[in-house]
Amino acid sequence: QIWIIPAQRGLPPSYEQRAFPLEERSGKLRLIAASDGREDAVTIHQDVDLYVSVLEPGEQVSHRLKPNRYAWLQVAKGEATLNGYALKQGDGAAVSEEKLEVSTDVGAEILLFDLV
């Protein structure tokens, strides 16, 4: 589970759950949560775009942050390299105002939070 604090107080509680098929997450970043619910993502009340990717050995994905945005990359499974830094299952890394290059030699499942 991931809990994200809403951008404003007093909103009624809400809950969404959605399955994202492996083919939508395999070898690419799939948007799974966003403030506007675009691309069939779960709607959240915060300026956060949450992506997931399942990478096979040798695969790579990239993501460019817009100005004044930050990212948190979480390795849920396997091992990944983020901009040259090795990360293992359970590791996370913060990035600001740069392009993220994520690759793996052994396979990985990652979560990428693009936030303010």
Biopython code that builds the backbone (N, CA, C, O; Angstrom):
import numpy as np
from Bio.PDB.StructureBuilder import StructureBuilder

atoms = [
    (1, "GLN", "N", (0.830, -1.188, 0.000)),
    (1, "GLN", "CA", (0.000, 0.000, 0.000)),
    (1, "GLN", "C", (0.866, 1.240, 0.000)),
    (1, "GLN", "O", (1.959, 1.266, 0.565)),
    (2, "ILE", "N", (0.348, 2.263, -0.648)),
    (2, "ILE", "CA", (1.014, 3.564, -0.673)),
    (2, "ILE", "C", (-0.017, 4.600, -0.238)),
    (2, "ILE", "O", (-1.121, 4.659, -0.779)),
    (3, "TRP", "N", (0.356, 5.406, 0.736)),
    (3, "TRP", "CA", (-0.517, 6.467, 1.221)),
    (3, "TRP", "C", (0.081, 7.802, 0.809)),
    (3, "TRP", "O", (1.262, 8.061, 1.044)),
    (4, "ILE", "N", (-0.747, 8.656, 0.189)),
    (4, "ILE", "CA", (-0.316, 9.991, -0.224)),
    (4, "ILE", "C", (-1.276, 10.992, 0.401)),
    (4, "ILE", "O", (-2.489, 10.890, 0.222)),
    (5, "ILE", "N", (-0.736, 11.952, 1.129)),
    (5, "ILE", "CA", (-1.553, 12.967, 1.799)),
    (5, "ILE", "C", (-2.175, 13.884, 0.749)),
    (5, "ILE", "O", (-1.465, 14.364, -0.135)),
    (6, "PRO", "N", (-3.498, 14.144, 0.822)),
    (6, "PRO", "CA", (-4.157, 15.018, -0.154)),
    (6, "PRO", "C", (-3.618, 16.448, -0.107)),
    (6, "PRO", "O", (-3.071, 16.889, 0.904)),
    (7, "ALA", "N", (-3.782, 17.152, -1.209)),
    (7, "ALA", "CA", (-3.303, 18.528, -1.319)),
    (7, "ALA", "C", (-4.154, 19.496, -0.501)),
    (7, "ALA", "O", (-3.682, 20.572, -0.134)),
    (8, "GLN", "N", (-5.402, 19.128, -0.212)),
    (8, "GLN", "CA", (-6.249, 20.010, 0.590)),
    (8, "GLN", "C", (-6.967, 19.222, 1.668)),
    (8, "GLN", "O", (-7.190, 18.018, 1.540)),
    (9, "ARG", "N", (-7.322, 19.926, 2.736)),
    (9, "ARG", "CA", (-8.015, 19.309, 3.869)),
    (9, "ARG", "C", (-9.513, 19.218, 3.590)),
    (9, "ARG", "O", (-10.058, 19.954, 2.768)),
    (10, "GLY", "N", (-10.154, 18.305, 4.290)),
    (10, "GLY", "CA", (-11.609, 18.235, 4.268)),
    (10, "GLY", "C", (-12.211, 17.465, 3.105)),
    (10, "GLY", "O", (-13.433, 17.443, 2.959)),
    (11, "LEU", "N", (-11.410, 16.847, 2.292)),
    (11, "LEU", "CA", (-11.968, 16.055, 1.199)),
    (11, "LEU", "C", (-12.593, 14.783, 1.764)),
    (11, "LEU", "O", (-12.086, 14.220, 2.734)),
    (12, "PRO", "N", (-13.686, 14.329, 1.165)),
    (12, "PRO", "CA", (-14.257, 13.071, 1.641)),
    (12, "PRO", "C", (-13.296, 11.917, 1.327)),
    (12, "PRO", "O", (-12.602, 11.949, 0.311)),
    (13, "PRO", "N", (-13.255, 10.919, 2.180)),
    (13, "PRO", "CA", (-12.375, 9.778, 1.914)),
    (13, "PRO", "C", (-12.747, 9.105, 0.590)),
    (13, "PRO", "O", (-13.920, 9.045, 0.222)),
    (14, "SER", "N", (-11.754, 8.610, -0.105)),
    (14, "SER", "CA", (-12.015, 7.885, -1.350)),
    (14, "SER", "C", (-11.020, 6.743, -1.481)),
    (14, "SER", "O", (-9.967, 6.725, -0.843)),
    (15, "TYR", "N", (-11.388, 5.794, -2.326)),
    (15, "TYR", "CA", (-10.559, 4.610, -2.510)),
    (15, "TYR", "C", (-10.746, 4.137, -3.940)),
    (15, "TYR", "O", (-11.873, 4.051, -4.427)),
    (16, "GLU", "N", (-9.666, 3.835, -4.601)),
    (16, "GLU", "CA", (-9.723, 3.267, -5.947)),
    (16, "GLU", "C", (-8.745, 2.117, -6.025)),
    (16, "GLU", "O", (-7.688, 2.127, -5.394)),
    (17, "GLN", "N", (-9.116, 1.143, -6.800)),
    (17, "GLN", "CA", (-8.225, 0.008, -7.033)),
    (17, "GLN", "C", (-8.355, -0.370, -8.496)),
    (17, "GLN", "O", (-9.463, -0.432, -9.030)),
    (18, "ARG", "N", (-7.247, -0.620, -9.136)),
    (18, "ARG", "CA", (-7.276, -0.965, -10.550)),
    (18, "ARG", "C", (-6.130, -1.917, -10.859)),
    (18, "ARG", "O", (-5.036, -1.787, -10.309)),
    (19, "ALA", "N", (-6.387, -2.864, -11.732)),
    (19, "ALA", "CA", (-5.337, -3.785, -12.186)),
    (19, "ALA", "C", (-4.737, -3.237, -13.477)),
    (19, "ALA", "O", (-5.459, -2.791, -14.368)),
    (20, "PHE", "N", (-3.422, -3.276, -13.567)),
    (20, "PHE", "CA", (-2.713, -2.844, -14.765)),
    (20, "PHE", "C", (-1.989, -4.061, -15.333)),
    (20, "PHE", "O", (-1.026, -4.539, -14.733)),
    (21, "PRO", "N", (-2.438, -4.569, -16.485)),
    (21, "PRO", "CA", (-1.845, -5.781, -17.048)),
    (21, "PRO", "C", (-0.335, -5.654, -17.247)),
    (21, "PRO", "O", (0.187, -4.566, -17.492)),
    (22, "LEU", "N", (0.345, -6.783, -17.138)),
    (22, "LEU", "CA", (1.798, -6.812, -17.270)),
    (22, "LEU", "C", (2.259, -6.186, -18.581)),
    (22, "LEU", "O", (3.267, -5.480, -18.602)),
    (23, "GLU", "N", (1.545, -6.429, -19.666)),
    (23, "GLU", "CA", (1.981, -5.880, -20.957)),
    (23, "GLU", "C", (1.978, -4.351, -20.974)),
    (23, "GLU", "O", (2.695, -3.748, -21.772)),
    (24, "GLU", "N", (1.188, -3.716, -20.113)),
    (24, "GLU", "CA", (1.186, -2.252, -20.026)),
    (24, "GLU", "C", (2.343, -1.726, -19.182)),
    (24, "GLU", "O", (2.687, -0.547, -19.271)),
    (25, "ARG", "N", (2.944, -2.588, -18.367)),
    (25, "ARG", "CA", (4.014, -2.182, -17.451)),
    (25, "ARG", "C", (5.380, -2.709, -17.870)),
    (25, "ARG", "O", (6.405, -2.272, -17.347)),
    (26, "SER", "N", (5.396, -3.629, -18.793)),
    (26, "SER", "CA", (6.624, -4.324, -19.162)),
    (26, "SER", "C", (7.493, -3.491, -20.105)),
    (26, "SER", "O", (7.081, -3.151, -21.214)),
    (27, "GLY", "N", (8.699, -3.170, -19.645)),
    (27, "GLY", "CA", (9.668, -2.461, -20.473)),
    (27, "GLY", "C", (9.381, -0.997, -20.703)),
    (27, "GLY", "O", (10.032, -0.361, -21.532)),
    (28, "LYS", "N", (8.409, -0.447, -19.978)),
    (28, "LYS", "CA", (8.068, 0.975, -20.118)),
    (28, "LYS", "C", (7.472, 1.476, -18.813)),
    (28, "LYS", "O", (7.054, 0.693, -17.959)),
    (29, "LEU", "N", (7.443, 2.788, -18.676)),
    (29, "LEU", "CA", (6.817, 3.402, -17.506)),
    (29, "LEU", "C", (5.323, 3.537, -17.768)),
    (29, "LEU", "O", (4.911, 4.158, -18.748)),
    (30, "ARG", "N", (4.516, 2.954, -16.892)),
    (30, "ARG", "CA", (3.062, 3.024, -17.012)),
    (30, "ARG", "C", (2.528, 3.915, -15.904)),
    (30, "ARG", "O", (2.727, 3.632, -14.723)),
    (31, "LEU", "N", (1.842, 5.003, -16.287)),
    (31, "LEU", "CA", (1.218, 5.882, -15.305)),
    (31, "LEU", "C", (0.093, 5.112, -14.622)),
    (31, "LEU", "O", (-0.806, 4.600, -15.288)),
    (32, "ILE", "N", (0.143, 5.029, -13.284)),
    (32, "ILE", "CA", (-0.904, 4.298, -12.558)),
    (32, "ILE", "C", (-1.714, 5.191, -11.623)),
    (32, "ILE", "O", (-2.803, 4.804, -11.200)),
    (33, "ALA", "N", (-1.197, 6.390, -11.289)),
    (33, "ALA", "CA", (-1.943, 7.330, -10.443)),
    (33, "ALA", "C", (-1.546, 8.750, -10.819)),
    (33, "ALA", "O", (-0.371, 9.043, -11.040)),
    (34, "ALA", "N", (-2.553, 9.637, -10.888)),
    (34, "ALA", "CA", (-2.308, 11.037, -11.243)),
    (34, "ALA", "C", (-3.461, 11.891, -10.728)),
    (34, "ALA", "O", (-4.566, 11.393, -10.514)),
    (35, "SER", "N", (-3.198, 13.169, -10.533)),
    (35, "SER", "CA", (-4.230, 14.068, -10.001)),
    (35, "SER", "C", (-5.422, 14.203, -10.942)),
    (35, "SER", "O", (-6.538, 14.457, -10.489)),
    (36, "ASP", "N", (-5.202, 14.038, -12.241)),
    (36, "ASP", "CA", (-6.289, 14.187, -13.208)),
    (36, "ASP", "C", (-6.796, 12.853, -13.761)),
    (36, "ASP", "O", (-7.687, 12.841, -14.611)),
    (37, "GLY", "N", (-6.250, 11.745, -13.299)),
    (37, "GLY", "CA", (-6.717, 10.437, -13.736)),
    (37, "GLY", "C", (-6.474, 10.134, -15.209)),
    (37, "GLY", "O", (-7.091, 9.225, -15.764)),
    (38, "ARG", "N", (-5.587, 10.880, -15.844)),
    (38, "ARG", "CA", (-5.340, 10.679, -17.278)),
    (38, "ARG", "C", (-4.766, 9.283, -17.548)),
    (38, "ARG", "O", (-4.248, 8.618, -16.651)),
    (39, "GLU", "N", (-4.875, 8.876, -18.779)),
    (39, "GLU", "CA", (-4.348, 7.583, -19.238)),
    (39, "GLU", "C", (-4.900, 6.412, -18.420)),
    (39, "GLU", "O", (-4.220, 5.407, -18.214)),
    (40, "ASP", "N", (-6.144, 6.561, -17.960)),
    (40, "ASP", "CA", (-6.826, 5.523, -17.183)),
    (40, "ASP", "C", (-6.124, 5.211, -15.859)),
    (40, "ASP", "O", (-6.219, 4.100, -15.340)),
    (41, "ALA", "N", (-5.419, 6.210, -15.324)),
    (41, "ALA", "CA", (-4.747, 6.056, -14.027)),
    (41, "ALA", "C", (-5.744, 6.295, -12.896)),
    (41, "ALA", "O", (-6.791, 6.911, -13.098)),
    (42, "VAL", "N", (-5.416, 5.810, -11.726)),
    (42, "VAL", "CA", (-6.192, 6.090, -10.524)),
    (42, "VAL", "C", (-6.064, 7.583, -10.218)),
    (42, "VAL", "O", (-4.977, 8.150, -10.332)),
    (43, "THR", "N", (-7.174, 8.220, -9.829)),
    (43, "THR", "CA", (-7.162, 9.647, -9.500)),
    (43, "THR", "C", (-6.761, 9.846, -8.041)),
    (43, "THR", "O", (-7.304, 9.202, -7.144)),
    (44, "ILE", "N", (-5.800, 10.747, -7.816)),
    (44, "ILE", "CA", (-5.392, 11.103, -6.460)),
    (44, "ILE", "C", (-5.458, 12.616, -6.308)),
    (44, "ILE", "O", (-5.345, 13.348, -7.292)),
    (45, "HIS", "N", (-5.638, 13.080, -5.090)),
    (45, "HIS", "CA", (-5.779, 14.513, -4.813)),
    (45, "HIS", "C", (-4.445, 15.106, -4.379)),
    (45, "HIS", "O", (-4.316, 15.638, -3.277)),
    (46, "GLN", "N", (-3.461, 15.007, -5.259)),
    (46, "GLN", "CA", (-2.127, 15.537, -4.976)),
    (46, "GLN", "C", (-1.391, 15.670, -6.310)),
    (46, "GLN", "O", (-1.663, 14.927, -7.253)),
    (47, "ASP", "N", (-0.458, 16.621, -6.380)),
    (47, "ASP", "CA", (0.313, 16.836, -7.603)),
    (47, "ASP", "C", (1.446, 15.811, -7.680)),
    (47, "ASP", "O", (2.623, 16.140, -7.527)),
    (48, "VAL", "N", (1.054, 14.567, -7.922)),
    (48, "VAL", "CA", (1.997, 13.450, -8.023)),
    (48, "VAL", "C", (1.596, 12.597, -9.220)),
    (48, "VAL", "O", (0.417, 12.296, -9.409)),
    (49, "ASP", "N", (2.566, 12.216, -10.012)),
    (49, "ASP", "CA", (2.367, 11.202, -11.043)),
    (49, "ASP", "C", (3.136, 9.974, -10.583)),
    (49, "ASP", "O", (4.335, 10.051, -10.318)),
    (50, "LEU", "N", (2.458, 8.858, -10.490)),
    (50, "LEU", "CA", (3.082, 7.614, -10.040)),
    (50, "LEU", "C", (3.119, 6.631, -11.204)),
    (50, "LEU", "O", (2.096, 6.316, -11.812)),
    (51, "TYR", "N", (4.323, 6.157, -11.496)),
    (51, "TYR", "CA", (4.549, 5.213, -12.592)),
    (51, "TYR", "C", (5.069, 3.894, -12.035)),
    (51, "TYR", "O", (5.672, 3.852, -10.963)),
    (52, "VAL", "N", (4.828, 2.821, -12.778)),
    (52, "VAL", "CA", (5.393, 1.512, -12.458)),
    (52, "VAL", "C", (6.010, 0.950, -13.732)),
    (52, "VAL", "O", (5.555, 1.239, -14.839)),
    (53, "SER", "N", (7.047, 0.148, -13.560)),
    (53, "SER", "CA", (7.657, -0.533, -14.697)),
    (53, "SER", "C", (8.220, -1.871, -14.245)),
    (53, "SER", "O", (8.798, -1.989, -13.165)),
    (54, "VAL", "N", (8.039, -2.870, -15.091)),
    (54, "VAL", "CA", (8.652, -4.178, -14.889)),
    (54, "VAL", "C", (9.702, -4.328, -15.980)),
    (54, "VAL", "O", (9.381, -4.339, -17.169)),
    (55, "LEU", "N", (10.950, -4.442, -15.568)),
    (55, "LEU", "CA", (12.061, -4.496, -16.515)),
    (55, "LEU", "C", (12.705, -5.879, -16.516)),
    (55, "LEU", "O", (12.992, -6.446, -15.462)),
    (56, "GLU", "N", (12.921, -6.399, -17.693)),
    (56, "GLU", "CA", (13.659, -7.646, -17.871)),
    (56, "GLU", "C", (15.147, -7.314, -17.935)),
    (56, "GLU", "O", (15.507, -6.166, -18.195)),
    (57, "PRO", "N", (16.019, -8.297, -17.704)),
    (57, "PRO", "CA", (17.458, -8.029, -17.791)),
    (57, "PRO", "C", (17.827, -7.353, -19.114)),
    (57, "PRO", "O", (17.421, -7.790, -20.191)),
    (58, "GLY", "N", (18.602, -6.281, -19.002)),
    (58, "GLY", "CA", (19.048, -5.537, -20.173)),
    (58, "GLY", "C", (18.122, -4.414, -20.610)),
    (58, "GLY", "O", (18.492, -3.628, -21.482)),
    (59, "GLU", "N", (16.935, -4.315, -20.034)),
    (59, "GLU", "CA", (16.001, -3.251, -20.429)),
    (59, "GLU", "C", (16.294, -1.962, -19.671)),
    (59, "GLU", "O", (16.935, -1.964, -18.620)),
    (60, "GLN", "N", (15.804, -0.857, -20.239)),
    (60, "GLN", "CA", (16.032, 0.468, -19.662)),
    (60, "GLN", "C", (14.813, 1.344, -19.921)),
    (60, "GLN", "O", (14.158, 1.221, -20.956)),
    (61, "VAL", "N", (14.512, 2.227, -18.973)),
    (61, "VAL", "CA", (13.493, 3.260, -19.155)),
    (61, "VAL", "C", (14.090, 4.592, -18.723)),
    (61, "VAL", "O", (15.041, 4.636, -17.943)),
    (62, "SER", "N", (13.517, 5.680, -19.242)),
    (62, "SER", "CA", (13.994, 7.005, -18.846)),
    (62, "SER", "C", (12.803, 7.920, -18.613)),
    (62, "SER", "O", (11.707, 7.693, -19.126)),
    (63, "HIS", "N", (13.047, 8.953, -17.830)),
    (63, "HIS", "CA", (12.003, 9.926, -17.486)),
    (63, "HIS", "C", (12.677, 11.265, -17.219)),
    (63, "HIS", "O", (13.611, 11.349, -16.422)),
    (64, "ARG", "N", (12.203, 12.307, -17.884)),
    (64, "ARG", "CA", (12.764, 13.636, -17.674)),
    (64, "ARG", "C", (11.848, 14.431, -16.753)),
    (64, "ARG", "O", (10.649, 14.557, -17.000)),
    (65, "LEU", "N", (12.435, 14.962, -15.694)),
    (65, "LEU", "CA", (11.681, 15.804, -14.766)),
    (65, "LEU", "C", (11.544, 17.210, -15.336)),
    (65, "LEU", "O", (12.481, 17.751, -15.923)),
    (66, "LYS", "N", (10.371, 17.785, -15.156)),
    (66, "LYS", "CA", (10.171, 19.184, -15.531)),
    (66, "LYS", "C", (10.814, 20.064, -14.466)),
    (66, "LYS", "O", (11.083, 19.593, -13.361)),
    (67, "PRO", "N", (11.065, 21.341, -14.782)),
    (67, "PRO", "CA", (11.665, 22.239, -13.782)),
    (67, "PRO", "C", (10.850, 22.266, -12.486)),
    (67, "PRO", "O", (9.620, 22.213, -12.506)),
    (68, "ASN", "N", (11.553, 22.349, -11.377)),
    (68, "ASN", "CA", (10.965, 22.431, -10.036)),
    (68, "ASN", "C", (10.176, 21.189, -9.628)),
    (68, "ASN", "O", (9.291, 21.260, -8.776)),
    (69, "ARG", "N", (10.503, 20.053, -10.241)),
    (69, "ARG", "CA", (9.878, 18.791, -9.841)),
    (69, "ARG", "C", (10.962, 17.846, -9.355)),
    (69, "ARG", "O", (12.139, 17.988, -9.686)),
    (70, "TYR", "N", (10.534, 16.889, -8.570)),
    (70, "TYR", "CA", (11.447, 15.932, -7.952)),
    (70, "TYR", "C", (10.932, 14.523, -8.222)),
    (70, "TYR", "O", (9.791, 14.330, -8.643)),
    (71, "ALA", "N", (11.781, 13.561, -7.977)),
    (71, "ALA", "CA", (11.366, 12.172, -8.158)),
    (71, "ALA", "C", (11.869, 11.332, -7.000)),
    (71, "ALA", "O", (12.902, 11.615, -6.395)),
    (72, "TRP", "N", (11.114, 10.303, -6.717)),
    (72, "TRP", "CA", (11.539, 9.257, -5.801)),
    (72, "TRP", "C", (11.401, 7.952, -6.570)),
    (72, "TRP", "O", (10.323, 7.630, -7.069)),
    (73, "LEU", "N", (12.485, 7.207, -6.664)),
    (73, "LEU", "CA", (12.468, 5.906, -7.316)),
    (73, "LEU", "C", (12.574, 4.834, -6.246)),
    (73, "LEU", "O", (13.489, 4.861, -5.423)),
    (74, "GLN", "N", (11.645, 3.893, -6.254)),
    (74, "GLN", "CA", (11.633, 2.791, -5.296)),
    (74, "GLN", "C", (11.786, 1.480, -6.055)),
    (74, "GLN", "O", (11.035, 1.211, -6.992)),
    (75, "VAL", "N", (12.749, 0.671, -5.654)),
    (75, "VAL", "CA", (12.928, -0.647, -6.262)),
    (75, "VAL", "C", (12.090, -1.642, -5.458)),
    (75, "VAL", "O", (12.433, -1.982, -4.326)),
    (76, "ALA", "N", (11.000, -2.099, -6.046)),
    (76, "ALA", "CA", (10.096, -3.029, -5.368)),
    (76, "ALA", "C", (10.604, -4.465, -5.433)),
    (76, "ALA", "O", (10.449, -5.230, -4.481)),
    (77, "LYS", "N", (11.209, -4.825, -6.555)),
    (77, "LYS", "CA", (11.755, -6.173, -6.739)),
    (77, "LYS", "C", (13.021, -6.085, -7.572)),
    (77, "LYS", "O", (13.161, -5.194, -8.410)),
    (78, "GLY", "N", (13.934, -7.002, -7.343)),
    (78, "GLY", "CA", (15.131, -7.097, -8.167)),
    (78, "GLY", "C", (16.183, -6.055, -7.848)),
    (78, "GLY", "O", (16.307, -5.596, -6.713)),
    (79, "GLU", "N", (16.941, -5.688, -8.876)),
    (79, "GLU", "CA", (18.009, -4.699, -8.744)),
    (79, "GLU", "C", (17.975, -3.779, -9.955)),
    (79, "GLU", "O", (17.671, -4.211, -11.067)),
    (80, "ALA", "N", (18.288, -2.508, -9.731)),
    (80, "ALA", "CA", (18.280, -1.532, -10.814)),
    (80, "ALA", "C", (19.451, -0.575, -10.650)),
    (80, "ALA", "O", (20.037, -0.456, -9.574)),
    (81, "THR", "N", (19.771, 0.094, -11.728)),
    (81, "THR", "CA", (20.773, 1.152, -11.705)),
    (81, "THR", "C", (20.076, 2.443, -12.100)),
    (81, "THR", "O", (19.425, 2.512, -13.143)),
    (82, "LEU", "N", (20.214, 3.464, -11.267)),
    (82, "LEU", "CA", (19.626, 4.779, -11.523)),
    (82, "LEU", "C", (20.752, 5.770, -11.745)),
    (82, "LEU", "O", (21.506, 6.079, -10.823)),
    (83, "ASN", "N", (20.866, 6.266, -12.964)),
    (83, "ASN", "CA", (21.902, 7.252, -13.309)),
    (83, "ASN", "C", (23.278, 6.824, -12.800)),
    (83, "ASN", "O", (24.050, 7.638, -12.294)),
    (84, "GLY", "N", (23.565, 5.529, -12.944)),
    (84, "GLY", "CA", (24.874, 5.010, -12.568)),
    (84, "GLY", "C", (24.992, 4.503, -11.141)),
    (84, "GLY", "O", (26.029, 3.950, -10.776)),
    (85, "TYR", "N", (23.961, 4.674, -10.325)),
    (85, "TYR", "CA", (23.988, 4.228, -8.924)),
    (85, "TYR", "C", (23.206, 2.929, -8.776)),
    (85, "TYR", "O", (22.058, 2.837, -9.211)),
    (86, "ALA", "N", (23.824, 1.934, -8.168)),
    (86, "ALA", "CA", (23.196, 0.625, -7.988)),
    (86, "ALA", "C", (22.190, 0.665, -6.842)),
    (86, "ALA", "O", (22.465, 1.211, -5.774)),
    (87, "LEU", "N", (21.021, 0.077, -7.083)),
    (87, "LEU", "CA", (19.959, -0.014, -6.077)),
    (87, "LEU", "C", (19.466, -1.454, -6.020)),
    (87, "LEU", "O", (19.360, -2.127, -7.046)),
    (88, "LYS", "N", (19.166, -1.919, -4.810)),
    (88, "LYS", "CA", (18.656, -3.271, -4.604)),
    (88, "LYS", "C", (17.194, -3.207, -4.174)),
    (88, "LYS", "O", (16.662, -2.134, -3.887)),
    (89, "GLN", "N", (16.559, -4.367, -4.135)),
    (89, "GLN", "CA", (15.174, -4.448, -3.686)),
    (89, "GLN", "C", (15.018, -3.741, -2.347)),
    (89, "GLN", "O", (15.781, -3.989, -1.414)),
    (90, "GLY", "N", (14.024, -2.856, -2.258)),
    (90, "GLY", "CA", (13.773, -2.107, -1.034)),
    (90, "GLY", "C", (14.461, -0.762, -0.989)),
    (90, "GLY", "O", (14.102, 0.084, -0.170)),
    (91, "ASP", "N", (15.450, -0.540, -1.855)),
    (91, "ASP", "CA", (16.151, 0.748, -1.886)),
    (91, "ASP", "C", (15.304, 1.798, -2.591)),
    (91, "ASP", "O", (14.485, 1.483, -3.455)),
    (92, "GLY", "N", (15.516, 3.042, -2.208)),
    (92, "GLY", "CA", (14.888, 4.174, -2.861)),
    (92, "GLY", "C", (15.910, 5.269, -3.056)),
    (92, "GLY", "O", (16.940, 5.299, -2.381)),
    (93, "ALA", "N", (15.625, 6.175, -3.984)),
    (93, "ALA", "CA", (16.548, 7.276, -4.248)),
    (93, "ALA", "C", (15.764, 8.505, -4.679)),
    (93, "ALA", "O", (14.793, 8.408, -5.430)),
    (94, "ALA", "N", (16.201, 9.667, -4.190)),
    (94, "ALA", "CA", (15.594, 10.943, -4.558)),
    (94, "ALA", "C", (16.415, 11.586, -5.668)),
    (94, "ALA", "O", (17.644, 11.515, -5.669)),
    (95, "VAL", "N", (15.721, 12.210, -6.609)),
    (95, "VAL", "CA", (16.359, 12.879, -7.739)),
    (95, "VAL", "C", (15.668, 14.213, -7.936)),
    (95, "VAL", "O", (14.451, 14.317, -7.779)),
    (96, "SER", "N", (16.441, 15.237, -8.279)),
    (96, "SER", "CA", (15.837, 16.536, -8.561)),
    (96, "SER", "C", (16.361, 17.094, -9.876)),
    (96, "SER", "O", (17.555, 17.039, -10.170)),
    (97, "GLU", "N", (15.439, 17.625, -10.648)),
    (97, "GLU", "CA", (15.721, 18.378, -11.863)),
    (97, "GLU", "C", (16.765, 17.752, -12.776)),
    (97, "GLU", "O", (17.702, 18.425, -13.206)),
    (98, "GLU", "N", (16.607, 16.478, -13.070)),
    (98, "GLU", "CA", (17.470, 15.850, -14.059)),
    (98, "GLU", "C", (16.726, 14.702, -14.714)),
    (98, "GLU", "O", (15.629, 14.339, -14.289)),
    (99, "LYS", "N", (17.321, 14.137, -15.744)),
    (99, "LYS", "CA", (16.735, 12.994, -16.428)),
    (99, "LYS", "C", (17.090, 11.729, -15.664)),
    (99, "LYS", "O", (18.232, 11.548, -15.241)),
    (100, "LEU", "N", (16.117, 10.865, -15.492)),
    (100, "LEU", "CA", (16.341, 9.588, -14.824)),
    (100, "LEU", "C", (16.538, 8.509, -15.879)),
    (100, "LEU", "O", (15.720, 8.355, -16.785)),
    (101, "GLU", "N", (17.622, 7.772, -15.753)),
    (101, "GLU", "CA", (17.899, 6.618, -16.611)),
    (101, "GLU", "C", (17.940, 5.405, -15.691)),
    (101, "GLU", "O", (18.806, 5.309, -14.821)),
    (102, "VAL", "N", (17.015, 4.490, -15.882)),
    (102, "VAL", "CA", (16.925, 3.309, -15.031)),
    (102, "VAL", "C", (17.145, 2.073, -15.899)),
    (102, "VAL", "O", (16.491, 1.895, -16.927)),
    (103, "SER", "N", (18.070, 1.230, -15.471)),
    (103, "SER", "CA", (18.355, -0.004, -16.201)),
    (103, "SER", "C", (18.518, -1.146, -15.203)),
    (103, "SER", "O", (18.592, -0.930, -13.994)),
    (104, "THR", "N", (18.572, -2.363, -15.735)),
    (104, "THR", "CA", (18.768, -3.532, -14.880)),
    (104, "THR", "C", (19.522, -4.616, -15.630)),
    (104, "THR", "O", (19.352, -4.792, -16.836)),
    (105, "ASP", "N", (20.349, -5.330, -14.903)),
    (105, "ASP", "CA", (21.048, -6.489, -15.459)),
    (105, "ASP", "C", (20.373, -7.794, -15.069)),
    (105, "ASP", "O", (20.600, -8.826, -15.701)),
    (106, "VAL", "N", (19.540, -7.754, -14.028)),
    (106, "VAL", "CA", (18.946, -8.984, -13.493)),
    (106, "VAL", "C", (17.416, -8.971, -13.476)),
    (106, "VAL", "O", (16.802, -9.978, -13.122)),
    (107, "GLY", "N", (16.799, -7.869, -13.845)),
    (107, "GLY", "CA", (15.353, -7.718, -13.782)),
    (107, "GLY", "C", (14.958, -6.896, -12.569)),
    (107, "GLY", "O", (15.599, -6.972, -11.521)),
    (108, "ALA", "N", (13.900, -6.109, -12.714)),
    (108, "ALA", "CA", (13.456, -5.251, -11.616)),
    (108, "ALA", "C", (12.012, -4.814, -11.827)),
    (108, "ALA", "O", (11.512, -4.760, -12.950)),
    (109, "GLU", "N", (11.365, -4.506, -10.718)),
    (109, "GLU", "CA", (10.081, -3.814, -10.744)),
    (109, "GLU", "C", (10.283, -2.534, -9.953)),
    (109, "GLU", "O", (10.731, -2.566, -8.807)),
    (110, "ILE", "N", (9.950, -1.402, -10.573)),
    (110, "ILE", "CA", (10.205, -0.105, -9.949)),
    (110, "ILE", "C", (8.934, 0.723, -9.872)),
    (110, "ILE", "O", (8.003, 0.549, -10.659)),
    (111, "LEU", "N", (8.921, 1.631, -8.900)),
    (111, "LEU", "CA", (7.895, 2.660, -8.784)),
    (111, "LEU", "C", (8.603, 3.998, -8.892)),
    (111, "LEU", "O", (9.634, 4.215, -8.255)),
    (112, "LEU", "N", (8.052, 4.890, -9.695)),
    (112, "LEU", "CA", (8.628, 6.219, -9.873)),
    (112, "LEU", "C", (7.578, 7.259, -9.514)),
    (112, "LEU", "O", (6.516, 7.325, -10.132)),
    (113, "PHE", "N", (7.886, 8.075, -8.502)),
    (113, "PHE", "CA", (7.017, 9.166, -8.072)),
    (113, "PHE", "C", (7.577, 10.462, -8.641)),
    (113, "PHE", "O", (8.712, 10.824, -8.334)),
    (114, "ASP", "N", (6.808, 11.168, -9.462)),
    (114, "ASP", "CA", (7.184, 12.470, -10.012)),
    (114, "ASP", "C", (6.337, 13.488, -9.252)),
    (114, "ASP", "O", (5.114, 13.502, -9.395)),
    (115, "LEU", "N", (6.977, 14.345, -8.440)),
    (115, "LEU", "CA", (6.237, 15.198, -7.516)),
    (115, "LEU", "C", (6.862, 16.579, -7.354)),
    (115, "LEU", "O", (7.981, 16.836, -7.799)),
    (116, "VAL", "N", (6.098, 17.463, -6.698)),
    (116, "VAL", "CA", (6.604, 18.819, -6.421)),
    (116, "VAL", "C", (7.269, 18.846, -5.070)),
    (116, "VAL", "O", (7.762, 19.890, -4.645)),
]
sb = StructureBuilder()
sb.init_structure("model")
sb.init_model(0)
sb.init_chain("A")
sb.init_seg("    ")
for serial, (resi, resn, name, xyz) in enumerate(atoms, 1):
    if name == "N":
        sb.init_residue(resn, " ", resi, " ")
    sb.init_atom(name, np.array(xyz, "f"), 0.0, 1.0, " ", f" {name:<3s}", serial, name[0])
structure = sb.get_structure()
